[in-house]
Amino acid sequence: MMDFKFLTLIILFFFSYSFSQNINIEVKEIDGSPISEVNVQLLKDGKTIDFLKTDDKGICTFKALEKGIFSLKFTSLFYKTKIVEINTAEKTNYSIVLETQITTIQTVEIKSRPKIATAKEDTIAFNLKAVRDGTERTTEDLIKKLPGLDINENGKVTYKGKAVGQVLVEGNEFFGKNHKIATQNISAEMIEGIDLWQNYTTINGNRSTALNLKLKDEYKGKITGNIDGNYGTKNSYLNHANLFRFGKLGNLALITDFNNIAKDPISFTDFYEMNTQEDIDNTGNNNNIDIPTFLNNDGRVQSKNNQFAALQYSKSKKNFIITAFSIFNNAQLEKFAATKRTAFEGQPQDFSFFEQKSENNKGFLGTTQIKIKSSFSDNSFLYYNFGYNPTRDNFSQNTNRYSENNNFYEIDDLIKNTTFSNFLSWNKGSNNSKLVLAFSQINQKYSDDLNIYSDQNLFQTNSNLLFQNYTIQSNRYTFDFYVKNKNKFINFNFRSGFSYKSDDSKLIEWISQSTERRGLKIYHYINDLNLHKQIGKFDVSAALSSHFLNVNNYAEHYLEKRINIRFNLSSNDFELEYNSRYELPTLKMLQNNLFYTKDLSYFQNASLIPSVLSNIKTYKFTWHRFNFEKGNSLFLMLMYDKTKPNFTTNTINYGTFTGIENTTATYNDRLLFLLTGNRRFSKNFIFKTKLTSAIVKNFNFINGNENTSTIKNFEISQKISTNFKNKPVQFDLGYTYTKGLFDQSFYSTSAKQDNVKLSLGIRMIIKKQWIGNVLGEYFIQKTEQNTIRNFLIGGQVSYRKENSNFEYNLHYNNILNLNSFQYINGYTNQLGIEEASTTALHGYIIGGLKYNF
């Protein structure tokens, strides 16, 4: 212990040495005349450190906190852009000569197509001129045209099959990790360029990926945005407003949205990330937050209203950065579904039933986050993050179930959750080393009130009423020490930390007067060593983490391992990864008393103890090929997960309700295959392909009998899009085929469903005033019992006179089904074959006026 303290003192003394210096810049013309008002950027590793303008004498001075190699970028309306590399270890005074760029061009002959993307170190810069055709409305429309990038079903920007860490605006954070708020609200005409940063340093000093949106100059330094109001059939409405100000006084954004057309401003993953506290190693931490039922984003609802508001402010100065945002979303939805269950052969036939469910859910979620970074002259900085997340979810359902007897259930479930979090770190850098000391705290209060009423006795009791209350009070405190060193021989990161977590729960069922109190106290010590070495074209890293746990006085020790090997050859990037990690059962899984749920089932712990560790081993291979000249890309990923032992269930079917016992089983296997590709034919056609396949094999139990469930999913989608320059009409033609298959060993049963979607999209721009798009989809859903066909037509038409602030819009969706239509979903679980039919949102036609300013 004394040796460790002595080592810490030596490290602190080593990092206390620092310096600063002035970099003096003089900018002039060829004849020696000084040039004023020239924009000068000081860059380090492609990232802007500081930004100044030359004074009347053509001079500006930067203050650097370290010596080394930098870049200076000079931009001006009247002079050619120039980039100069400097070494401040050799000199600090520089005289730069700029050339005028006022040139008369007589004839221009283009002999080759422009590059769609260029790569420099860890930055990929996309050439938007090569993909724009004038039909883009939002930044999301532009991103979908860029090779290697995509938007997933949750609105996240993805690269190499993974969600990008953050979407930035002019290098600044924009509503944290909420991609949709940036990509769907910042118009395409505001964007000058898009860069992908593969090694981005976040505000707290961690490494991540980021997509940086660069704005046109006319949208900087003034208030811009739009106000949009629309109304139409069946009282449908969409009212939206964007307000932006990007400039020296800081970046301000205000976004509001009120609609009843099931347009969700945020997604499930956004909610999850907003309730995840950042950690020193960027892994984050959450307490298994329940996703609110009103966050339904698939449109399969009878009606849904959203009231949404988001406010962000950020400001970057030389030694101080602040970014803060607050988001509030209130929602109400109605849903109707009909489900038919067919019992497996060998089960009592009264296990089969037909039921109808009507839901009426409402609630709200909110989040407020404040991030502050203060830098000091000794090359150190303090970072602080505050988070506040309140959530309220009101679930109400009426269920009519028809079996041998007709049963009625009225279900109400109210979930409230409030989370406070704080994170504070001190970061010290010196030459090639970095030291971090951090403290984090997270406090969560969770409550769940479940009420069930029926016309029969519930869950084999003598009562037709159930009133259950479940509360969890959770507190977690973490201290971390982190040191990072880069040198010519090998780079290493070392982390040592301690955390304490206390979870206390109380489970009460008032009718039976049963009560259970449980506590989970975890003391966690971690020592982590990460080594990194680049050998020629190979990039090798390995990490070993030693964990000491004390869980309710059970002592456990385990090692987590990770190995990553990356090989880069020309435009090909190959990567192999092995990861071994461990999980503990959550407090909810450890409840011994009956824990009832709103889907007419109950959970109960059968054999889990707090110290049970589940080992998850992951094997992953990726291959990425990118042709920057043509914009072609190909990405392949093959991943295999094996979990042993596995936290699983023993499912017991009682016909009208289900009992599920949490227990352990021998394994859970998951195999995932992903292939995505972009290919450009000539310069006018783009062909996109996406192929995914997954196999999940789970060992579980049914009525105490061993069972192996196998789920197989396969999906392929292909689309060809045009990119004719200066043409009024573009089109997108594609298809998606999805196949799902379920098998289980017990009862030797299986079920499957096939989905086929054919789509044709037409995009038009006429005289730069009319912009329209029409998307037609022919959707076929087929199960072993039923087939449903839907023809869906939607789109938007807008008219905006050149140089006018007013824009007239017509939005339409599913116009062939203005009343309602159905989706079906066939699946199999351990209880039987089920087919659900869900009423989806009716079609609508709405029109309105948008004012742009």
Beta strands, then each sheet from edge to edge (+ up, - down):
strand 1: 21-28
strand 2: 39-44
strand 3: 47-53
strand 4: 59-64
strand 5: 69-75
strand 6: 82-87
strand 7: 93-97
strand 8: 117-120
strand 9: 123-126
strand 10: 149-151
strand 11: 157-159
strand 12: 162-163
strand 13: 166-169
strand 14: 172-173
strand 15: 191-201
strand 16: 207-215
strand 17: 223-232
strand 18: 237-247
strand 19: 250-259
strand 20: 303-316
strand 21: 320-343
strand 22: 353-375
strand 23: 380-402
strand 24: 406-430
strand 25: 433-454
strand 26: 465-485
strand 27: 491-509
strand 28: 514-535
strand 29: 538-551
strand 30: 554-569
strand 31: 572-583
strand 32: 595-596
strand 33: 601-605
strand 34: 614-627
strand 35: 632-644
strand 36: 646-653
strand 37: 658-665
strand 38: 668-681
strand 39: 685-702
strand 40: 705-722
strand 41: 729-744
strand 42: 749-766
strand 43: 770-783
strand 44: 787-799
strand 45: 806-813
strand 46: 821-828
strand 47: 832-840
strand 48: 844-852
sheet 1: 4+ 1- 7-
sheet 2: 3+ 2- 5+ 6-
sheet 3: 8+ 9- 15+ 16- 13- 14+
sheet 4: 10+ 11- 12+
sheet 5: 32+ 33- 37- 36+ 39+ 38- 35+ 34- 31+ 30- 29+ 28- 27+ 26- 25+ 24- 23+ 22- 21+ 20- 19+ 18- 17+ 48- 45+ 44- 43+ 42- 41+ 40-
sheet 6: 32+ 33- 37- 36+ 39+ 38- 35+ 34- 31+ 30- 29+ 28- 27+ 26- 25+ 24- 23+ 22- 21+ 47- 46+
end
